Amino acid sequence: FSTRRYSGGPPRFGGGGGGNRGGPPPGKFGNPGERLRKKHWNLDELPKFQKNFYQEHPDVTRRPLVEQYRRSKEVTVKGRDCPKPIVKFHEAAFPSYVMDVIVKQNWTEPTPIQSQGWPVALSGKDMVGIAQTGSGKTLAYLLPAIVHIQHQPFLEHGDGPICLVLAPTRELAQQVQQVAAEYGRASRLKSTCIYGGAPKGPQIRDLERGVEICIATPGRLIDFLECGKTNLRRCTYLVLDEADRMLDMGFEPQIRKIVDQIRPDRQTLMWSATWPKEVRQLAEDFLKDYVQINIGALQLSANHNILQIVDVCNDLEKEDKLIRLLEEIMSEKENKTIIFVETKRRCDELTRRMRRDGWPAMGIHGDKSQQERDWVLNEFRYGKAPILIATDVASRGLGQYVGLER
């Protein structure tokens, strides 16, 4: 296991890698999506839609030294006709109801991925954003999505979502939904979160009432598409969030099934913390003439705001070292500690042992119900259980969920 101590700055979680670790073994649950047929689209017969809404602000037009700004923020871009980055929020020219919510956050300037990503997304271009979790990418794709939706015809009865966000885990999907709900209220757009491990009824009712934004994990969405509970006929704005994690979890076949149901002239935005060849292939297959934006190095690197200490030891030494470390950490007030372990069984064993010895620890892993996972995360978030023991179900995006990062 490993521990992370939050001090000195906001934490960031990374990940990625190869293999299918975390995905279901082939054939265990049948073949999800086998009843879905690939659609053959005739673009001449499809209703036209608008996706370029960007007008460069005069301040951006006049601003020199664009490359110097990009270098200072570690931004590199590839692709044709990439717009200049913006430096201030008002330069994105978002509607007033979006700007009102931004102003309430008291942020001073956009993050680098927002600075360069917003002009690209608002221009209607396909794009790949390579940035570590916690870099502000959720707003980088959701705010242009709101502008995109507002320029489309209203939903009619039986229409599916206009914006679809695919995410690898329930936790990430819920994070995105929280942001979508906050900004959607201001723009009178409806959103819903579709994921397994929760009752289907409320999710189906949301879809039947009509939602402009749907955030979904691949398995549950395929289930609803096969049963005819929703459709993607109106989807013109597609987001693949944490694409590397989705591939690492074995979701590629499901993603391809879903994308086959969406018109090919959609706008597609793919987001990833790493850029392995599998993600590159996905981008080549799904995106057209795309702009690629990299923030920092293409390889995941340690966050410099976090002090990282590596202690190489054998298994027999681990628990004694962990207890000594926790005694040091928990002697200071309001410290939170996450202990990552490899297996669900180990998570349960360590949680029981620590609670028996008086440590305020709680565990989270993929076999726990969604209600229990939400409750444990809230207990950790508000400091009622300041020690969280987790498998890699919580390895990415957890900081934002429990209020530890922007």
C-alpha positions in Angstrom: 0.0 0.0 0.0 1.0 3.6 -0.2 -0.1 6.7 1.7 -0.5 10.3 0.6 -0.5 13.2 3.0 -2.2 16.4 1.9 0.0 19.4 2.7 1.7 22.2 0.9 -0.8 22.5 -1.9 -3.7 20.8 -3.7 -3.1 17.1 -4.6 -3.4 15.7 -8.0 -4.0 12.1 -8.9 -2.7 10.5 -12.1 -2.8 7.1 -13.5 -3.0 5.3 -16.8 -1.0 2.4 -18.0 -1.7 -0.6 -20.1 -3.4 -3.9 -19.8 -7.0 -4.6 -18.9 -6.6 -4.5 -15.1 -9.9 -3.6 -13.6 -12.0 -4.6 -16.6 -14.3 -7.7 -16.5 -12.8 -10.9 -17.8 -13.9 -11.7 -21.4 -17.3 -13.3 -21.6 -18.1 -12.9 -17.9 -21.1 -10.7 -18.5 -21.8 -11.7 -22.1 -21.2 -9.2 -24.8 -22.5 -5.8 -23.9 -24.1 -4.0 -26.8 -24.4 -7.1 -29.0 -28.0 -6.1 -29.9 -26.9 -2.6 -31.0 -26.4 -2.3 -34.7 -23.9 0.1 -36.2 -25.8 2.9 -37.9 -25.1 3.8 -41.5 -25.4 7.6 -41.6 -26.3 9.6 -44.7 -25.1 13.1 -43.9 -27.2 14.6 -46.7 -30.3 13.5 -44.9 -29.3 14.6 -41.4 -30.5 17.9 -40.1 -27.8 20.5 -40.2 -26.4 21.9 -36.9 -24.1 24.7 -35.9 -20.9 24.1 -33.9 -18.6 27.1 -34.5 -19.5 29.9 -32.1 -16.1 31.5 -31.4 -15.3 35.1 -32.2 -11.9 36.1 -31.1 -12.0 38.9 -28.5 -10.2 42.1 -29.6 -7.8 41.9 -26.6 -6.8 38.4 -27.8 -6.3 39.7 -31.4 -4.1 42.5 -30.3 -2.0 40.4 -27.8 1.5 39.6 -29.0 3.9 36.9 -27.9 1.4 34.0 -27.9 4.2 31.4 -28.0 5.8 33.0 -25.0 2.6 32.7 -23.1 2.2 29.0 -24.1 5.8 28.3 -23.0 5.2 29.9 -19.6 2.2 27.7 -19.0 3.8 24.6 -20.5 1.2 24.5 -23.3 2.0 22.9 -26.6 -0.4 22.5 -29.5 -0.6 20.4 -32.6 -3.0 20.7 -35.5 -4.2 23.2 -38.1 -5.7 26.6 -37.4 -5.5 26.5 -33.6 -6.9 29.7 -32.1 -4.8 31.8 -29.8 -5.2 31.1 -26.0 -7.3 33.5 -23.9 -5.8 35.0 -20.7 -8.9 36.3 -18.9 -12.4 34.8 -18.5 -14.2 37.5 -20.3 -12.2 36.9 -23.4 -14.1 33.6 -23.9 -17.3 35.6 -24.4 -19.4 33.1 -22.5 -23.1 34.1 -21.9 -23.7 36.3 -18.9 -25.4 33.5 -17.0 -22.3 31.4 -17.3 -20.0 34.3 -16.3 -22.1 35.0 -13.2 -21.3 31.5 -11.9 -17.6 31.9 -12.7 -17.4 35.2 -11.0 -18.9 33.7 -7.8 -15.9 31.3 -7.7 -13.4 34.1 -7.2 -10.9 32.6 -9.7 -8.3 35.0 -11.0 -7.7 33.5 -14.4 -8.4 30.3 -16.5 -6.2 27.3 -16.0 -3.9 26.5 -18.9 -6.1 23.8 -20.4 -9.1 26.2 -20.2 -7.1 29.0 -21.6 -6.2 27.1 -24.8 -9.1 24.6 -24.8 -12.1 27.0 -24.7 -11.2 28.8 -28.0 -10.7 25.4 -29.7 -13.9 23.8 -28.3 -16.0 26.9 -29.0 -14.7 26.9 -32.6 -16.4 23.6 -33.2 -13.1 21.7 -33.7 -12.4 18.2 -32.5 -9.7 18.2 -29.9 -7.6 16.1 -27.7 -6.6 17.5 -24.3 -3.7 15.8 -22.5 -3.7 17.2 -18.9 -3.4 15.7 -15.5 -6.5 15.2 -13.4 -7.3 18.4 -11.4 -6.2 20.8 -14.2 -9.7 22.2 -14.8 -10.6 20.1 -17.8 -14.2 19.5 -16.6 -15.1 23.2 -17.2 -12.9 23.1 -20.3 -15.5 20.9 -22.0 -18.7 21.6 -20.1 -18.9 25.4 -20.7 -18.4 25.1 -24.5 -21.0 22.3 -24.3 -23.5 24.7 -22.7 -22.9 27.2 -25.5 -23.2 24.4 -28.1 -26.6 23.2 -26.7 -28.0 26.7 -26.5 -27.6 27.0 -30.3 -29.4 23.8 -31.1 -33.2 23.3 -31.5 -35.1 22.5 -28.3 -35.4 18.9 -27.3 -38.7 17.2 -28.4 -40.4 14.3 -26.8 -38.4 11.1 -27.3 -35.1 12.9 -28.0 -31.9 11.8 -26.3 -29.2 14.1 -25.0 -27.3 16.7 -27.1 -24.1 16.4 -25.1 -22.8 13.0 -24.0 -19.9 12.7 -21.5 -18.5 9.2 -21.2 -16.5 8.6 -17.9 -14.8 5.4 -16.6 -16.1 5.4 -13.0 -19.2 6.2 -11.0 -17.2 8.7 -8.9 -15.9 10.6 -11.9 -19.4 10.7 -13.5 -20.8 12.1 -10.3 -18.1 14.8 -10.1 -18.9 15.9 -13.6 -22.7 15.8 -12.8 -22.2 18.1 -9.9 -20.5 20.7 -12.1 -23.0 20.2 -14.9 -25.9 20.8 -12.5 -24.3 23.9 -11.0 -23.8 25.6 -14.4 -26.9 24.0 -16.0 -29.2 25.6 -13.4 -28.0 29.0 -14.5 -28.6 28.2 -18.2 -31.8 26.2 -17.6 -30.3 23.0 -19.0 -31.2 19.6 -17.6 -28.5 16.9 -16.9 -28.4 13.4 -15.5 -25.9 10.9 -14.4 -26.1 7.3 -15.7 -24.1 4.6 -14.0 -24.3 1.0 -12.7 -24.7 0.1 -9.1 -27.7 2.3 -8.6 -31.4 1.8 -9.3 -32.4 2.2 -12.9 -35.8 3.7 -12.3 -34.7 7.3 -11.5 -32.1 7.3 -14.2 -34.7 6.2 -16.8 -37.2 8.8 -15.6 -34.6 11.5 -16.1 -33.9 10.3 -19.7 -37.6 10.1 -20.5 -38.3 13.6 -19.3 -35.5 14.8 -21.6 -32.0 16.0 -20.7 -29.6 18.1 -22.7 -26.5 16.7 -20.9 -26.0 13.0 -20.1 -22.9 11.9 -18.1 -22.6 8.1 -18.3 -20.4 5.2 -17.6 -20.3 2.9 -20.7 -21.9 -0.2 -19.3 -25.1 1.4 -18.0 -25.5 3.6 -21.1 -25.3 0.6 -23.4 -27.9 -1.2 -21.3 -30.3 1.7 -21.8 -29.5 2.1 -25.5 -30.3 -1.6 -26.0 -33.5 -1.4 -24.1 -34.6 1.7 -26.0 -34.7 3.9 -22.9 -32.7 6.6 -24.7 -31.0 7.2 -28.0 -28.2 9.3 -29.4 -29.9 10.7 -32.5 -29.6 14.3 -31.2 -26.1 13.9 -29.8 -23.8 16.4 -31.6 -21.2 17.0 -28.8 -19.3 14.0 -27.5 -16.8 14.0 -24.6 -14.5 11.0 -23.7 -13.2 11.8 -20.3 -10.1 10.0 -18.9 -9.9 8.0 -22.1 -6.7 6.2 -20.9 -8.4 5.0 -17.8 -11.4 3.8 -19.8 -9.1 1.7 -22.0 -7.2 0.5 -19.0 -10.5 -0.8 -17.5 -11.3 -2.7 -20.7 -14.1 -0.4 -22.0 -12.9 0.0 -25.6 -15.5 -2.3 -27.1 -18.3 -0.6 -25.3 -17.0 2.9 -26.3 -16.9 1.8 -30.0 -20.5 0.5 -29.8 -21.7 3.8 -28.3 -19.8 6.0 -30.8 -21.3 3.9 -33.6 -24.7 5.3 -32.5 -23.7 9.0 -32.9 -23.7 10.9 -36.2 -20.2 11.2 -37.6 -20.2 14.9 -38.1 -20.5 15.5 -34.3 -17.9 17.5 -32.4 -15.7 15.2 -30.3 -13.4 16.1 -27.4 -11.1 13.5 -25.9 -9.4 14.0 -22.6 -6.6 11.9 -21.1 -3.9 12.1 -18.5 -1.5 10.1 -20.7 -0.9 9.5 -24.4 -0.2 5.8 -25.0 -0.6 4.3 -28.5 -4.0 2.8 -27.6 -5.4 6.3 -26.8 -3.7 7.7 -30.0 -5.5 5.0 -32.1 -8.8 5.9 -30.5 -8.3 9.6 -31.4 -7.4 8.7 -35.0 -10.6 6.6 -35.2 -13.1 9.0 -33.6 -11.8 12.5 -34.3 -11.4 14.4 -37.6 -8.7 17.0 -38.2 -8.3 17.5 -34.5 -6.2 19.9 -32.5 -4.1 18.4 -29.7 -3.3 20.4 -26.6 -0.7 19.1 -24.1 -0.3 20.6 -20.7 3.1 19.8 -19.3 4.9 16.5 -20.2 3.2 13.7 -22.1 4.3 11.3 -19.4 2.7 11.5 -16.0 5.0 13.1 -13.5 4.8 13.8 -9.8 3.1 16.9 -8.6 5.7 19.3 -7.2 3.3 20.6 -4.5 3.4 17.2 -2.8 6.2 15.9 -0.7 6.7 12.2 -1.8 8.7 9.8 0.4 9.3 6.3 -0.9 10.1 3.6 1.7 11.0 0.3 0.2 10.3 -2.5 2.6 9.1 -6.1 2.8 5.5 -7.1 3.6 6.2 -7.9 7.2 7.4 -4.4 7.9 4.5 -2.6 6.3 2.0 -2.4 9.1 4.4 -1.3 11.8 5.8 1.4 9.5 2.2 2.5 8.6 1.2 2.8 12.3 4.3 4.9 13.1 3.6 7.1 10.1 0.0 7.6 11.1 0.9 8.4 14.6 3.1 11.2 13.2 0.5 12.4 10.7 -2.6 12.2 13.0 -0.8 14.0 15.9 -1.5 17.2 13.9 -5.0 18.4 13.7 -7.2 18.1 10.5 -4.9 16.0 8.5 -6.5 13.6 6.0 -4.7 10.4 4.8 -5.5 8.0 2.0 -4.0 4.6 2.1 -4.1 2.8 -1.3 -4.1 -1.0 -1.3 -4.0 -3.5 -4.2 -7.1 -5.7 -3.5 -10.6 -5.4 -2.1 -9.8 -8.1 0.4 -6.8 -6.3 1.7 -8.8 -3.1 1.9 -11.4 -4.8 4.2 -8.8 -6.5 6.3 -6.8 -3.4 6.9 -9.9 -1.3 7.6 -11.1 -3.8 10.2 -7.7 -4.0 11.9 -7.2 -0.3 12.1 -10.7 0.3 13.5 -10.2 -2.4 16.1 -7.0 -0.6 17.2 -8.9 2.7 17.5 -8.0 4.4 14.2 -10.9 6.4 12.6 -10.6 4.6 9.2 -13.1 3.7 6.6 -12.7 1.6 3.4 -13.9 2.0 -0.2 -13.7 -0.4 -3.1 -15.7 -1.6 -6.1 -17.8 -4.2 -4.3 -19.4 -1.7 -2.0 -22.8 -0.3 -2.9 -23.0 3.2 -4.4 -24.8 4.4 -1.3 -22.1 3.2 1.0 -19.3 4.6 -1.2 -21.0 8.0 -1.2 -21.4 7.9 2.6 -17.8 6.9 3.2 -16.5 9.7 0.9 -18.7 12.3 2.6 -17.4 11.1 6.0 -13.9 11.5 4.7 -14.6 14.9 3.1 -15.9 16.4 6.3 -13.2 14.9 8.5 -15.5 12.5 10.4 -13.3 9.7 9.2 -9.9 11.3 8.3 -8.3 8.0 7.2 -9.6 6.5 3.9 -8.4 3.0 2.8 -9.1 2.5 -0.9 -8.4 0.4 -3.9 -7.7 2.0 -7.3 -11.5 2.7 -7.7 -10.6 6.0 -6.0 -7.2 6.6 -7.6 -8.2 9.3 -10.0 -10.3 12.4 -9.4 -10.9 11.7 -5.7 -9.3 14.9 -4.6 -12.0 16.9 -6.4 -14.8 14.7 -5.1 -13.8 15.2 -1.5 -13.1 18.9 -1.8 -9.3 18.9 -2.0 -8.8 20.6 -5.3 -10.4 23.1 -7.7 
